[in-house]
Amino acid sequence: MSLDRILARWSGGWRGPALAAFVAFLAGLPGLMAMPTLDRDEARFAQATAQMLEQDDYVVIRFQDDPRFKKPVGIHWLQAASVSVLSSPEARQIWAYRIPSLLGAMLAAAACAWGAAAFFSRRASVMAGAMLGASFLLSTEAFIAKTDAALAGTTTLALAALGRLYAARNGGPPAGRRVIWTFWGALAVAMLIKGPVALLVAGLAMVVLAVWDRRAGWIGGLKWWWGLIIILAVVGPWAGAVTVATDGGFWSEAVGSDLAPKLAGGQESHGAPPGYHLLLAPILAFPMTLLLPAAAVAAWRFRREPGVRFALAWLIPTWLVFELLPTKLPHYLMPAYGAIAWLAARALSEPLGAVAKGVGAGLAAVVGLALAGGVFYLLAEYGEASDAWAAVLSAGLLAAAGLVGGWLLLRRDADTAIAAALALGLLGHGALAALFAPRLDPLWLSARLEQALGDARLLPRQGIAEAPVAVAGYAEPSLVFALGTDTGLEGPAEAAQAVVERRPAIVEQADEADFRKALAARGGRAIQVAVVKGVNYSKGDPMTLRVYMAPVRELQP
């Protein structure tokens, strides 16, 4: 069956968004199931959610004893629901905490297709959703248990609904009250997940369209009073509860210690000059990279079309804001990537020019080869000979996505080229996340420490050894998530005291001498259970971690 027939069969009605969501599902699932817990944000979010369930407190967000007043509570509620249904906080199964992120990515792809269908052909709308769902950035965020994929999903849904309302006023299909309620509902949930980001994206789009069109009547028809009621109904109860519970501390911390530093300068060493997001876009959009030059051409040529105009109003002001923001991280622009997919899909509706084809093919080839080179670099730095097959497979598929896609774009039609690039890119990303990356043992210190403790029957959740585990010299959140909320991230003296109290201890090489002195001062003895060597990739430091316990005879009554 040809690609045109497949798209014709699956692009009608709900099938188009469903197919786009399925592409996002295939892109994110391998990493969701196979990747170890990631430091630091994922582990912090997951641990805070685990504590919510353990302590039955769904208002105040905490990481161990410290309040975590940086983001609203929405993602934690979603994760808590997922863990309650599919797992348990005691099991510490990270995949269960990642389900909301995967669903968020699927929602983003489906919403992208749904919104595009109001402006473009059914075939183009499905391709828009599929390209977004398979993009390297979204498919990676889909298996990381934090806010960003869920934010992308809700923001894309809000902008898709807003786009349908705009299309209805410009000769497109009618959009009734359900679309308005969808817009406000998605915006409200997005605000509960990550504050004002979605409101910023939607607000900028509306302002640009009002100025561009010199009319804003359709914006006035959004039932603003009802929208405010919906937002207050969704966000208000938790906002009031957390204000009372923390005596206003949540807001002063969230604004004063998280938001304000990002606006004032590069927070946590994440500063970068303008142009950062532009340089990363070909990598993060891959394999949609193939059509980025054509999308730019289409944006200019068809700028008077309502769909292209809306995509530009969605994309450009948001892009400029985040380029000017001193603090930059790759995922910040993800809520606007749906607009790029719309422009790329619009480009597919017309024959591509020779220059757009040539530049797109070359750009995709360079990115594919660069990603393959990155895989081999990881193999050389952190892998072993036995990992070579997984590296070759991952690198080969990623390179093929760029090279084969580029060759087909030059030799055949653009639809075939992007379909081949998406298929190979999906396989390459899946192989990278599920087969190769988990084999790089030096990077996964916390997972290996958890395994070592489990093999020795020293994990707190096994209920055999005394708890909690004391740790000196290694304080990554992934270890807290793996070993439990009470895990002691203190120092060598506390590690020595743990052994004296017949609890396990983990000591990094740099603290070994102090640990031995503290143990001798307490008259204790320790036996080494395991040694775990690797790299703390959050800091780039090589580490040697030893697991200790009291001698067996001292454990006997």
C-alpha positions in Angstrom: 0.0 0.0 0.0 1.4 3.4 -1.0 2.1 6.2 1.5 -0.7 8.3 -0.1 -3.2 5.5 0.4 -2.2 5.0 4.0 -2.5 8.6 4.8 -5.8 8.9 2.9 -7.2 6.0 4.9 -5.9 7.2 8.3 -6.2 10.9 8.1 -9.9 11.3 8.3 -11.7 12.4 11.5 -10.2 11.1 14.7 -7.8 8.8 12.9 -5.3 11.5 11.9 -4.6 12.7 15.5 -4.7 9.0 16.7 -2.0 8.1 14.1 0.1 11.0 15.2 -0.3 10.0 18.8 0.7 6.4 17.9 3.9 7.7 16.3 4.8 9.6 19.5 4.0 6.5 21.6 6.4 4.4 19.5 9.1 7.1 19.8 8.9 7.4 23.6 8.1 3.9 24.8 11.5 2.3 24.4 13.3 4.8 26.6 10.4 4.9 29.1 10.9 1.2 29.7 14.7 0.8 29.5 16.4 4.0 30.6 17.6 4.2 34.3 16.5 7.0 36.4 18.1 10.3 35.2 19.8 13.0 37.3 18.9 15.5 38.3 15.5 16.8 37.4 13.8 13.5 36.7 14.9 12.0 40.0 13.9 15.1 41.9 10.4 15.1 40.4 9.9 11.3 40.9 11.2 11.4 44.5 9.0 14.4 45.4 6.0 12.4 44.0 6.9 9.3 45.9 7.0 11.4 49.1 3.6 12.7 48.3 2.2 9.2 48.2 4.2 8.1 51.2 3.2 11.0 53.4 -0.3 11.5 52.0 0.5 15.2 51.4 -0.6 16.4 48.0 -0.2 20.1 48.6 3.4 20.8 49.7 6.1 19.5 47.4 9.2 18.2 49.2 12.5 16.4 48.4 13.4 14.6 51.6 13.2 17.3 54.3 13.6 20.3 51.9 10.6 22.1 50.4 10.7 22.1 46.6 9.0 25.3 45.7 9.9 25.7 42.0 7.1 24.4 39.9 3.3 23.9 40.5 1.9 20.6 41.6 0.3 19.4 38.4 2.9 17.0 37.2 3.2 15.4 40.7 -0.5 14.8 40.8 -0.3 13.1 37.3 2.6 11.0 38.4 1.0 10.1 41.7 -2.1 8.9 39.8 0.0 6.8 37.4 2.0 5.2 40.2 -1.1 4.5 42.3 -2.7 2.7 39.4 0.3 0.9 37.9 2.8 0.5 40.6 3.5 1.7 44.2 5.9 4.3 45.8 7.7 1.4 47.6 8.6 -0.3 44.3 10.5 2.7 43.0 9.7 1.8 39.4 10.7 4.9 37.4 8.6 3.9 34.3 5.4 4.4 36.2 6.4 8.0 36.9 7.2 8.6 33.2 3.7 7.7 31.9 2.4 11.3 32.2 5.3 12.4 30.0 4.6 9.8 27.4 0.9 10.8 27.4 1.9 14.4 27.2 4.0 13.7 24.1 1.2 11.8 22.5 -1.2 14.6 23.3 1.2 17.1 21.7 1.3 15.1 18.5 -2.4 14.5 18.3 -3.2 18.1 19.0 -0.8 19.3 16.4 -2.5 17.1 13.8 -6.0 18.2 15.0 -5.2 21.9 14.9 -3.4 21.6 11.5 -6.5 19.9 10.0 -8.4 23.2 10.3 -6.0 24.9 7.8 -4.3 22.3 5.7 -5.1 19.0 3.9 -5.8 15.9 5.9 -2.6 14.4 4.7 -0.5 17.5 5.7 -2.1 17.6 9.2 -1.2 13.9 9.9 2.3 14.5 8.7 2.5 17.6 11.0 1.6 15.5 14.0 3.8 12.6 13.1 6.8 14.9 12.5 6.3 16.5 15.9 5.8 13.1 17.6 9.0 11.7 16.1 11.2 14.7 16.7 14.3 14.0 18.8 13.4 16.5 21.5 9.8 15.5 22.1 10.5 11.7 21.9 13.3 12.2 24.4 11.2 14.3 26.8 8.5 11.6 26.5 10.5 9.2 28.7 11.7 11.7 31.3 9.5 12.1 34.4 9.3 15.9 34.6 7.1 18.7 33.5 8.2 19.4 29.9 6.4 16.8 27.8 3.2 17.3 29.7 3.6 21.0 29.2 4.2 20.6 25.5 1.0 18.5 25.3 -1.3 20.9 27.1 0.2 24.0 25.4 0.0 22.4 21.9 -3.7 21.5 22.6 -4.4 25.0 23.7 -2.8 26.5 20.6 -4.5 24.0 18.4 -7.9 25.0 19.8 -7.0 28.6 19.4 -6.0 27.9 15.8 -9.3 26.3 15.1 -11.1 29.3 16.5 -9.0 31.5 14.3 -9.6 29.3 11.3 -13.4 29.5 11.8 -13.2 33.3 11.5 -11.1 33.0 8.3 -13.2 30.6 6.2 -12.2 27.4 7.9 -14.4 24.7 9.5 -16.8 25.9 12.3 -15.5 25.8 15.9 -18.1 25.7 18.6 -18.1 26.1 22.3 -16.3 22.8 22.8 -13.3 24.2 21.2 -13.4 27.3 23.4 -13.7 25.0 26.5 -10.8 22.9 25.2 -8.6 26.0 24.9 -9.3 27.2 28.4 -9.1 23.7 29.9 -5.8 23.0 28.3 -4.5 26.4 29.4 -5.6 25.8 33.0 -4.0 22.4 33.2 -0.8 23.8 31.6 -0.6 26.5 34.2 -1.0 23.9 37.0 1.9 22.0 35.4 4.4 24.8 34.8 3.0 28.2 35.6 2.6 30.9 33.0 4.5 29.4 30.1 1.4 28.3 28.1 -0.3 31.6 28.9 2.7 33.4 27.5 2.8 31.4 24.3 -1.0 31.8 23.7 -1.0 35.5 24.7 1.9 36.4 22.4 0.2 34.6 19.5 -3.1 36.5 20.0 -1.3 39.9 20.2 0.7 39.2 17.1 -2.4 38.1 15.1 -4.4 41.1 16.3 -1.7 43.5 15.1 -1.1 41.6 11.9 -4.8 41.3 10.9 -5.7 44.7 12.4 -8.8 43.1 14.0 -9.3 41.1 17.2 -13.0 40.4 17.2 -12.5 36.7 17.3 -10.4 37.0 20.4 -13.2 38.8 22.1 -15.4 35.7 21.5 -13.2 33.5 23.7 -15.7 33.9 26.6 -13.0 35.4 28.9 -15.1 35.4 32.0 -15.8 31.7 31.7 -12.1 31.1 30.9 -11.1 32.9 34.1 -13.5 30.7 36.0 -12.1 27.6 34.5 -8.5 28.6 35.4 -9.5 29.5 38.9 -11.4 26.2 39.3 -8.4 24.2 38.2 -5.5 26.2 39.7 -7.2 28.0 42.6 -7.8 25.2 45.1 -4.2 24.1 45.2 -2.9 27.7 45.0 -4.9 28.6 48.0 -4.0 25.5 49.9 -0.2 25.8 49.3 -0.3 29.5 50.2 -1.8 28.6 53.6 0.3 25.5 54.1 3.6 27.4 53.4 2.6 30.8 54.7 3.2 32.2 51.3 6.7 30.6 51.1 5.9 28.7 47.9 5.3 31.9 45.9 8.3 33.8 47.3 10.6 30.8 46.5 9.0 30.0 43.1 9.3 33.7 42.0 12.3 34.9 43.9 14.5 31.9 43.7 13.4 30.2 40.5 11.7 32.6 38.0 13.5 35.8 38.8 17.1 34.4 38.4 16.2 33.0 35.0 15.0 36.4 33.9 18.0 38.2 35.4 20.9 35.9 34.3 21.9 32.3 33.4 20.6 30.3 36.3 22.6 27.2 37.4 25.2 27.7 34.7 22.6 27.5 31.9 23.2 30.9 30.4 23.8 31.2 26.7 23.8 34.0 24.1 21.0 34.6 21.6 21.0 32.1 18.8 21.3 29.1 21.1 17.9 27.7 20.2 18.4 28.4 16.5 21.7 26.4 16.5 20.1 23.5 18.3 16.9 23.4 16.3 18.2 21.1 13.5 19.3 18.5 16.1 16.2 18.8 18.3 13.8 18.6 15.4 15.5 15.7 13.7 14.4 14.0 11.5 12.0 16.8 10.6 15.3 18.7 9.9 14.9 17.4 6.4 12.1 19.9 5.8 13.3 22.9 7.9 14.6 24.9 4.9 11.4 24.1 2.9 9.4 25.2 6.0 11.2 28.5 6.1 10.4 29.1 2.4 6.8 28.1 2.9 6.5 30.5 5.9 7.5 33.4 3.6 5.7 32.4 0.4 2.4 31.5 2.1 2.5 34.0 5.0 -0.9 35.4 4.0 -2.6 32.1 4.4 -4.4 31.8 7.8 -2.7 28.6 8.8 0.8 29.9 8.0 0.0 33.2 9.6 -1.2 31.5 12.8 1.9 29.2 12.9 4.2 32.2 12.6 2.3 34.1 15.3 2.7 31.0 17.5 6.4 30.5 16.7 8.2 33.7 16.2 7.4 35.8 19.3 7.8 32.8 21.6 11.1 32.0 19.9 12.3 35.6 20.3 11.4 35.6 24.0 13.3 32.5 24.8 16.3 33.5 22.7 16.5 36.8 24.7 16.0 35.0 28.0 19.4 34.7 29.7 18.8 31.2 31.0 18.5 28.7 28.2 17.8 24.9 28.1 17.1 22.9 25.0 13.5 22.0 26.0 12.3 25.6 26.7 11.0 26.1 23.1 9.3 22.7 22.9 5.8 24.2 23.3 6.3 26.1 20.0 7.6 23.1 18.0 4.1 22.3 16.8 4.3 25.5 14.8 7.4 24.3 13.0 5.7 21.0 12.2 2.8 23.0 10.7 5.1 24.9 8.5 6.9 21.8 7.4 3.6 20.1 6.6 2.5 23.1 4.6 5.7 22.9 2.6 4.8 19.3 1.7 1.7 20.5 -0.1 3.7 22.1 -2.9 6.7 20.9 -5.0 9.9 21.8 -3.1 12.5 24.0 -4.8 15.9 22.7 -5.7 17.6 24.9 -3.1 15.3 23.9 -0.3 15.8 20.3 -1.2 19.6 20.5 -1.4 19.9 22.5 1.9 17.4 20.2 3.7 19.2 17.0 2.5 22.6 18.3 3.4 21.4 19.5 6.8 19.7 16.2 7.6 22.8 14.3 6.5 25.1 16.4 8.7 22.8 16.0 11.8 22.4 12.3 11.2 26.1 11.8 11.0 26.7 14.0 14.0 24.3 12.0 16.1 26.0 8.8 14.9 29.3 10.3 15.9 27.9 11.1 19.3 27.0 7.5 19.8 30.5 6.3 19.0 32.0 9.0 21.3 29.9 7.6 24.1 31.0 4.1 23.2 34.6 5.1 23.3 34.3 7.0 26.6 31.9 4.8 28.6 31.3 1.5 26.7 33.0 -1.8 26.3 33.6 -4.1 23.3 30.4 -6.0 24.1 28.4 -2.8 23.6 29.7 -2.2 20.0 26.7 -4.0 18.3 24.2 -1.7 20.1 26.3 1.4 19.2 26.6 0.3 15.5 22.9 -0.3 15.3 21.9 3.0 16.9 24.4 5.0 15.0 23.7 3.3 11.7 19.9 4.0 12.0 20.4 7.6 13.0 22.9 8.2 10.2 20.5 6.4 7.8 17.6 8.7 8.8 19.6 11.7 7.6 21.4 10.1 4.7 18.6 8.0 3.2 16.0 10.8 3.9 18.3 13.3 2.1 18.9 11.0 -0.8 15.2 10.4 -1.3 14.4 14.1 -1.0 16.8 14.8 -3.9 15.8 11.8 -6.0 12.1 11.2 -5.3 9.2 13.0 -3.7 9.3 14.8 -0.4 6.6 12.6 1.2 8.6 9.4 0.7 11.7 11.1 2.0 10.2 12.4 5.2 8.3 9.1 5.8 11.6 7.1 5.4 13.5 9.6 7.6 10.8 9.4 10.3 10.8 5.5 10.3 14.5 5.3 10.5 14.7 8.1 13.1 12.2 6.3 15.3 14.1 3.0 15.1 17.4 4.9 15.7 16.1 6.7 18.7 14.5 3.6 20.1 17.8 1.6 19.7 19.7 4.5 21.3 17.4 4.8 24.3 16.6 1.1 24.9 19.6 -0.9 23.7 22.7 1.3 23.8 22.4 4.0 26.5 21.4 1.6 29.3 24.5 -0.5 28.6 26.9 2.4 29.5 27.4 1.2 33.0 29.8 4.0 34.1 27.0 6.5 33.8 24.5 4.7 35.9 26.1 4.8 39.3 22.8 4.9 41.3 21.3 2.0 39.4 24.4 -0.1 39.9 24.5 0.8 43.6 20.9 -0.2 44.0 21.7 -3.5 42.3 24.7 -4.1 44.5 22.7 -3.5 47.6 19.9 -5.6 46.4 22.2 -8.5 45.6 23.6 -8.3 49.2 20.0 -8.1 50.6 20.8 -4.7 52.0 18.1 -2.6 50.2 15.8 -0.9 52.8 12.7 -2.0 50.9 13.7 -5.7 51.2 13.1 -5.4 54.9 16.1 -7.4 56.0 19.0 -5.0 56.8 18.6 -2.0 59.1 17.7 1.3 57.4 18.3 3.9 56.2 21.5 3.7 54.1 24.1 6.4 54.8 26.0 7.9 51.8 29.2 10.0 51.9 30.6 11.8 48.9 27.7 11.1 46.4 24.5 13.0 46.7 22.6 12.6 43.5 18.8 12.5 43.7 18.6 9.3 41.7 20.2 7.5 44.6 17.6 8.9 47.0 14.8 7.7 44.7 16.4 4.3 44.4 17.1 3.7 48.1 14.2 5.6 49.8 13.3 8.9 51.2 15.2 8.5 54.5 18.6 7.9 52.7 21.2 9.9 54.5 23.3 12.2 52.2 25.7 13.3 54.9 29.4 12.7 55.4 32.0 10.1 56.4 31.3 10.4 60.1 27.6 9.6 59.5 28.6 6.7 57.3 30.8 5.3 60.0 28.0 5.7 62.5 25.6 3.8 60.2 28.0 0.8 60.1 28.2 0.9 63.9 24.4 0.9 64.0 24.4 -2.1 61.6 23.1 -0.1 58.7 24.7 -0.1 55.2 26.9 2.7 54.1 28.2 4.0 50.7 31.5 5.9 50.7 33.2 7.6 47.8 36.9 7.3 47.4 37.6 10.9 48.4 36.0 10.3 51.8 37.5 6.9 52.4 40.3 8.0 54.8 37.9 10.1 56.9 35.4 7.2 57.0 38.1 4.9 58.3 39.2 7.3 61.0 35.6 7.9 62.1 34.9 4.2 62.2 38.0 3.5 64.2 37.1 6.2 66.7 33.8 4.5 67.3 35.4 1.1 67.7 33.6 -0.3 64.7 34.6 -2.5 61.8 33.2 -2.8 58.3 33.4 -5.2 55.4 33.3 -4.2 51.8 30.3 -5.6 50.0 30.8 -4.1 46.5 32.8 -1.5 44.6 31.1 0.6 41.9 33.2 2.8 39.6 32.0 5.3 37.1 31.3 8.9 36.3 28.9 11.3 38.0 27.7 12.8 34.7 25.9 15.7 36.5 29.3 17.0 37.5 31.7 15.2 35.2 33.6 13.7 38.1 35.0 10.1 38.1 33.9 8.2 41.2 34.7 5.0 43.1 32.0 4.1 45.5 32.2 1.3 48.1 29.3 -0.4 49.8 30.0 -1.3 53.5 28.2 -3.2 56.2 29.1 -4.5 59.7 30.7 -7.9 59.8 28.2 -10.7 59.8 29.2 -11.9 63.3 28.4 -8.5 64.7 25.0 -8.7 63.1 24.2 -11.8 65.1 22.3 -11.3 68.4 
